[in-house]
Amino acid sequence: MAGVTDIVFRGLIRKMDPGCMLATEMVSSRSLQQKPESRLMDLAPDENPIGIQLFGHEPEVMAEAAVLAQQRGADFVDINMGCPVPKITNGKDGAALMREPALAAEIVRSVRSAVSVPVTVKFRLGWDESHKNCIEFGERLEEAGACAVTVHGRTRQQRYAGVADWSLIGGVKRALGIPVFGNGDVFSPEDAERMLSSTGCDGVAVARGTLGNPWLIPRITSYIETGRLDDPPDVVDKLICAVQHALGLIKYKGVRVGTNESRRHMTHYTKGIPRSAPYRNRLTQIVCAREVVDILAELAYEAAGKEGRDRFLTSVEDYDFENSEHPGEGNSQGEGGFESPVDRVSVFPVAKPDNTVQEGGYAPTHDSCHQSC
């Protein structure tokens, strides 16, 4: 998921489910020729198992990109042949390759011969309702050397509309001898179990279901392995995860980029929380770490009273002390090419509430937002 599964988000999930398999955001193989150090391929020391996801339609260029991915520490190379976004498909990348199965197979062969790690591919049911070629497409990729595939249960034409057709995922599974992962409309542990049961697939790939909900993955793992349906986190725990996500982005990408990217995530984390709409509107305008903490602390008080707010603020202070050795590291050099230097600004610690704090608010350690951003 472009703009979502960066190293910060993956770190949150990895803490909750250390053994889950993750992949990076899509990385353009062509762009790597100009910027091989792309931070989209940044991996943490404890990321394994992790794949670097590439897209492109030129076999030799894709092979070169795969070599770079392996050098950066990828446990596998994942080729995206399923992205439905026009700016990707118009360039013959992503799901556009489903209209050219011979080229898609050539890409897999080229990448497979260039690296020693496994090569996997994600694709869709087909280009549109009249051209659902996922079974034949998967067979060609397996013959070309793909070690596993992930099938999203929609066509490119559907994008994310309608309901995913899991039956054709099952058809791909029955036709192929390599592992097949199902994807599409998995938003709960029960959804994952139903997909496994109805398709016979070897695993479930979760994407949009993790937006504002990274604990979905460990809950699925627990449900599949033990049959136990773990309770979702309470509101305060959701807000604690949200603020850690925002502060992590600010530390890694700098204040300007980090807060801009946090806005999207904060809206997902707060959806479904009673009386959260006014706070969510304010979160779309945040410009610094202090504002994130202020707004989420108010929402914690709204949802769980003084005890909830105090628990939230204590977690913020603990997080700050654990992560403030080199605040502001990162240069925001993402795929889009941010050229400005990182703001070397500390995320200031938040004072734990004391008896001087009035109900509904708390005393910040610094008296204005601009001092901390």
N, C-alpha and C positions, 0 to 999 in steps of 0.2 A: 504494500500500500504506500504509494508515493506520498511523502510528507508526513508519514505516520510511523513506520517501523524503523526509525533511526536508532542509534545506539542507546539513547536515553530511554525510549519506550521499551526496547528489548531488555534493558537492564531491569526495569520494573517487573517484567514478566519472568525473567530468569530468577529473580529472588523468590518469586512465588512458586515456580516450577522449574527447578534447576535442570531437569533432564529433558525438557521439551525441545523439539527441533524448531529452529527459527530461520528466517531468511531476511536479508536486508531489503531496503527499498530497491526499486529498479535502477540500474545504472546503464547509461547509454554506452554501448561499445564504441561508437564513433567518437563520443566526447572524451573517452579515455585516451585516445591517441593524442589529444591536446593537453589533457590534464590527468596523467596516470595516477597522481596522488589523491584523486577525488576522495573527499571525506565521507562520501556515501558508502565507501568500503571500509571505513574505520570499524575495527572489531575490538572488543574488550578482551582482556586475558582469559576471562572465565566464560566466554561466549559459547563454547562448544556444547552441543553440535550446532554449527551455523553454516548457512549457505549464502553465497553472494549471488544476487539475482541480476542477470544481464538481459538487455534487449538489443535487437539489431537484426539486419537481414543480409549482411555480407559475411559469408562463411569465414574468410581469412581474418577479417576485422574481429569477428566474434571469437575466433580462436586466440588472437592476441589478447583480447580482453580477459578471456578465461585464464590465461597464463598469469596475468596480473592478479586476478582474483585468488588463484591458488597461492601466489607469492604473499598475498596479504593475510593468508591464514584460513581461507575457506575450506570447510570440510567437504563441501560439494558445490558445484556450479549449477544454478537453476536458470534455465532459459525461459523467458516470458514470451509465450505465443498466445496469450489470452487477453492482454489489455485491450479494452474496447474503445479507448479515448481517441477521438479523431486525429489529434495532433500526433499520435503514435501510429495509428493505422494508415493515415495518409502518407506516411513515409515508408510503407510496406513492412512496418514492424508490428509487434504484438499479434493481435488476432488476425491481422491481414495475412499472416503466413499460412493460415488455414486454407486460404484460397490457392496456395502454392505449395502443396505437400512435398513435391520433389525438392524445392529449395529448402524447406524446413528440415527434411532429412539430411540434406547436404550440410546444413549448419550443424546439426547434431554430430555427424561424422567428423567434421572439421574440429569441433570443440573436443570431442571425445579423444581424438588422436593427439591433441595438444596438451592435455592434462592427465594427471594420474589419479585425480579424485573423481568420485562419481558425478555423472551429468544427469540432471533431471529436467523435466519440461512441464510447464503449465499451459493448458489450452482449454478451449471451450467446446461446446457441442458442435459448433460450426459457425459459418458466417451469418446465416439467417435460417428461417424456417424451411426454406427450400433446399438448403445445402447443409444438412447435419451429417458431417463426415467424420465425427469424432472417433468411431471405431477404426475405420481404415487409416485415419491419420495417426492414431496411436500405434497401430501395427507397423506403419512405416518408420515411426520414431524408434520403436523397440528394435526393429531390424537394423537401424542406423547406429544403435549403441546406447540409447537412453537407458538409464538404470532404474528409473521410476518416473511416473507421470502423475500430475494432479489435474483433475478434470472439473471445471466449473460448469454447473448444470444449467447454463443459459447460452444462447447464441450471442454473437457480437452485436447483432441488431437489437437485441433486448437490453443490452448493457446490464443494468441491475433492476429492471422492471419485471413485473410478473413474478411467477413462482419458479424456482429452480426445478428442473426435471431430473430427479435422481435416477429414474429408470435407465436412462442412457449411460449414466455413470456405471451402473451395474453391467451394462452391455460391454463397455470398455474393459471392465474388470474380467469378465468371462472370456474375452478375446485375447487378452495379453497374459504373458507369463511373468512379467515384472510387477513390482508393487504398484498399486493404483490408489491414489488418495482422492477422496471426494471433497468437493467444495461447493458452497452455495447455500444460503439460508440456514446456517448453523448459528443460532443465537442462544442456545442453552445446552446444558449437558444432555438433556433428554433428546434434543435434536441430533446431537452427535451419535447417540446410541441408536436412534432410528435410522440414521444414514448408514451406519455400519451394518445393521441388521438387514435393511432393505436392498443394499447394493452389494454386500459381500466385500466391499473395498477394504484395503489393508490399513487405512488410517483416515483421519479427517483433518483437512486444512481449514483453519479458521482465519477470517480476515475482518470484515466489517463488524462482526460480533464483538470484537475486542475494543472497539472505539469507546472510550470512557469506561471500559469494562475489562481490564487486563486480567483480572482473576477468573475470567471465563475459562481460560486454558487450564489452570490447575484444578478447577472444579470439574472440567471434563475428564481430566486424567484420573482424578479420584473416583468419579462415577463409573468410568469404564473398568478401572482396576479393582475396585472394591464393591461396587454397587451402591455405595453410600452417596447420597446427594447432599453435599455440604451447603450450609446456609450461605447466601451471599453476604458481603460485608454490610454493616450498618451504615447509616448516613455519614457519621463522623469518620469512619474508616475510609469511605469513598472520598471524602474531602481531604483526608490526610494523603491518600494516594495522588489526588489531583494536585495538591500543592507541591509534593515531591517531584511530580512530573514537570510542573512549571519551573521550579527552582533548578531542576536538572537541566532543562533546556536553556535557561538563562546562563547557567555556569558554563555549559558546553558551547553555546552558540553566541554568547554575548547578549547584553540587555535588549538591544533593538530587535534583533532577529528572534531571540528566545521568547520575548514577550509576544511578538507578533504571531509566532507559531503556537504559543500557549493558548491564545484566544479560542482557536478551534477546539482544542482538547477540553478546555474548561466547560464549553457548552455541552459537550458529550457527558462529562462527569456529573454535571448538575441536572441533566434531564431526569425527570421522574421524581425529583425531590420536591415534596409539597412546598408551595409558596416560594419556589426558587426563581421564578421568572424575572423579577426585578434585579436580582443578583446576577442572573445570567446575562441580562442586558448590559450591566456594568462590566462584566468580565470580557465582553467583546470590545471594550475600550481600554483595557489595561495597557500601561506603558512601562511598568517597572515591577520588581519583586514585591515591594511594599504594598502596592495596590492589590496584588494577588492575595497576599496574606490577609490584608484588611477585609476584603470582600468575603473570602471564604470563612474567615473567623466569624464575621457577622452571620453568615448563613449557618454555620455550626451552632451558633447561639439560637438562631431562629428555629432550627430543627431539633436541637437536643438540650437547650438551656445552658446555664452556666457550666455545668459539668462537661457537656459536650464541647463547649468553646475552650475550656481549660485543657481538656485532653488534646484538642487540635493544636493549641498554641504550644503546649509542651512538646509535641511531636515536631513542630517547626523548629523550635530551639535545639532539640536533639539533632535534627537533620543538619542544621547549620553548623553546629560544632563538629559533626562528623565529616563534613564536606567542604569546609572553608579554608583548607590549607593553601590552595592556589585558586581562589575564586576567579571566575571570568575566563578560564582557559578555553581555547577554541578560537578558530578564526573565521567561522561562518562560511567557509569556502565550499558550499554545497554545489549540487549540480547546476543550479541557476547562476552561479558565479557572483557571489557577493564580494565586492572588492574592498569595502571599508574595513579598517582594522577593528579588532574586538575591543569593546569597552572593558577595560580592566577594572571592574567595579565589584566590590564585595557585596554579597547578599547579607545585609546586616542581621545579627541575631535578634530575635524577638524576645522581649522580656516575658518571663512567665507571669501570669496574672497574680496579683496580690490583693490585699484587702482594700487598696485604694482604687481598684478598678470598679467602675460603676456597671450595673447590670446593662447588658446590651453593647458593651464596648470594652476596650482594653487600652492600656497605656503603652504606646510604642516607644522604643528606645531612642528613636530619632524623630524630630518634630515635623518633618515634611517629606513628601514623596521624592522630591527632586534631589534630596541629599543621598538617596539610595539608588538612583537610576540616572 
